[in-house]
Amino acid sequence: ITFSDADYEGIRLPHDDPVVVTLLVELFTMKRILIDSGSSVDILYKHAFDQLRISVDQLKLVKTPLVGFAGETICPLGSINLSVVAGTAPRQTQVEMTFLVVDTPSPYNAIVG
């Protein structure tokens, strides 16, 4: 993801606002995706996973729990590889990403590290 001077219009620098984007995930437009360069994994929240209409049977078993910001432990429902498209033509890229699916409340649909 790159930003141009036009993206900074109306922003006071320096800033510490979160970067929230919209990406195409499995051909569905998914809004409210938090970009977190400090995240060690890519997270997909269950409420967003359910909207993709992918069977839970397609999740791969994950035995390692996640530890959140407050020290709470979350056991993922599983992991899944999904196609993700960022950008618009001609500046567009498609990658396959592995997401851990978690069933916990969040204002975001996903977190991409």
Stockholm file with secondary structure:
# STOCKHOLM 1.0

chainA/1-113         ITFSDADYEGIRLPHDDPVVVTLLVELFTMKRILIDSGSSVDILYKHAFDQLRISVDQLKLVKTPLVGFAGETICPLGSINLSVVAGTAPRQTQVEMTFLVVDTPSPYNAIVG
#=GR chainA/1-113 SS CCCCGGGGTTCCSSCCCCEEEEEEETTEEEEEEEECTTCSSEEEEHHHHHHTTCCGGGCBCCCCCEECTTSCEECCSEEEEEEEEEEETTEEEEEEEEEEEECSCCSSSEEEC
#=GC SS_cons         CCCCGGGGTTCCSSCCCCEEEEEEETTEEEEEEEECTTCSSEEEEHHHHHHTTCCGGGCBCCCCCEECTTSCEECCSEEEEEEEEEEETTEEEEEEEEEEEECSCCSSSEEEC
//
